[in-house]
Every structure is written in structure tokens, then in C-alpha cells.
Amino acid sequence: MSVYVSLKAAKKIRETLDNQNTPDGGLRLGVKGGGCSGLSYVIRYESEKRPGDKIFEEHGARVFVDLKSYLYLKGTTLDWQGTLLQEGFAFLNPNASGSCSCGLSFTV
């Protein structure tokens, strides 16, 4: 199974990496304990992968996921959503049995 990246999310990833002058970098996705639902998503830009990372590339955007986080993220689609009041990455995670209203934490 893979971690998928929507076209809108890929465009935002590429745009940010270009602005940071790290076009060969990627977006790190991870999971950590905490948040109102038990597990929280972690997102940060990095200039290169780490040893042991799974690497997913779609629409020209690269995503790095450590092996522990991959257990919770496999099959997830990363999307970019924007409204007049808020914009950001959104996770469509088939492994989550519940999530908080903000979408930044989940339970399995």
C-alpha cells in the first residue's frame, strides 16, 4: 500500500520546496501520540530523506514516511483544502476509526 498525494497537495508541496530552494526535498508525514483523539499527524518539510524512510512520489511531489508512522498512514491520501477562512493539508486516512473536529488527530 502507498501514501497518496492529491494533485492540489502535490502542487503546494512543490511550490513550498521551490520557495525554500530545496526542490529535491520532500514533505515528511508522521504520527505521534497525543492530540484530542489519541494520535496526531506530524507534517514538516525536509531537504532529504532519512535512512529507513518509505518514499512516495506522485504528481512530482515527494513524501517521506518513517516505518513506524507508515503503519498508521498506509493507504492515506494527503489533500490540500482551502476556504476563505482556512487552508491546509487534510488527511483521508482509511485506518482512522475516529478523528477530532479539526482533523489533526485521530484514533485507530
C-alpha positions in Angstrom: 0.0 0.0 0.0 1.0 3.5 -0.6 0.5 7.0 0.7 -1.2 9.0 -2.0 -0.9 12.7 -2.8 -3.7 14.6 -4.5 -2.8 17.0 -7.4 -3.6 20.0 -5.2 -1.4 18.8 -2.3 1.4 18.0 -4.7 1.3 21.5 -6.2 1.5 23.0 -2.7 4.4 20.7 -1.8 6.4 21.6 -4.9 5.7 25.3 -4.6 6.9 25.4 -1.0 10.0 23.3 -1.7 10.9 25.6 -4.6 10.4 28.7 -2.4 12.7 27.1 0.2 15.3 26.4 -2.6 15.1 22.6 -1.8 13.5 21.2 -4.9 14.9 17.7 -4.2 13.4 17.6 -0.7 10.0 16.4 0.3 7.2 16.6 2.9 7.7 14.4 5.9 4.5 12.8 7.2 4.4 11.2 10.6 2.3 10.2 13.6 2.9 10.9 17.3 1.0 10.2 20.4 -1.2 13.0 21.7 -4.0 15.2 20.5 -7.6 15.1 21.4 -8.2 11.7 19.7 -5.0 9.9 20.8 -2.7 10.2 17.8 -1.6 13.4 16.0 -0.3 13.9 12.5 3.1 15.5 12.0 4.0 17.5 8.9 7.2 19.2 8.0 9.3 20.0 5.0 12.8 18.3 4.8 15.6 18.7 2.4 16.3 14.9 2.2 15.1 11.5 3.3 16.3 9.7 6.4 17.6 6.1 6.5 14.7 3.7 6.6 12.1 6.1 5.2 9.5 5.0 2.8 9.4 7.4 -0.1 6.2 8.1 -2.1 6.2 10.3 -5.2 3.1 11.4 -7.0 2.5 14.4 -9.4 6.1 15.4 -9.0 5.9 15.7 -5.1 7.9 13.5 -2.8 6.7 12.4 0.6 8.9 10.8 3.3 7.3 8.5 6.0 9.2 6.6 8.7 8.4 2.9 9.2 6.5 3.4 12.5 4.3 6.1 11.1 3.7 4.1 7.9 1.7 1.5 10.0 -0.9 4.2 10.7 -0.7 6.1 7.3 -0.7 3.3 4.7 -3.5 3.9 2.2 -3.9 7.6 3.3 -4.5 10.3 0.8 -3.0 13.7 1.5 -5.1 16.5 0.1 -4.9 20.3 0.2 -8.1 22.1 1.1 -8.7 25.8 1.2 -11.6 28.0 2.1 -11.9 31.7 2.7 -11.2 31.1 6.4 -8.8 28.3 6.5 -6.4 26.3 4.3 -4.1 23.4 4.8 -3.3 19.7 4.3 -6.1 17.2 5.0 -5.7 13.5 5.7 -8.1 11.0 4.2 -6.9 8.0 6.4 -8.7 4.7 6.0 -7.0 3.4 9.2 -8.7 6.0 11.4 -11.8 4.9 13.3 -12.4 8.4 14.5 -11.0 11.9 14.4 -11.3 15.3 16.1 -13.2 18.1 14.5 -10.1 19.9 13.3 -8.8 16.7 11.6 -5.3 16.9 13.1 -5.7 13.9 15.4 -7.3 10.5 15.1 -7.9 7.1 16.7 -7.3 3.7 15.2 
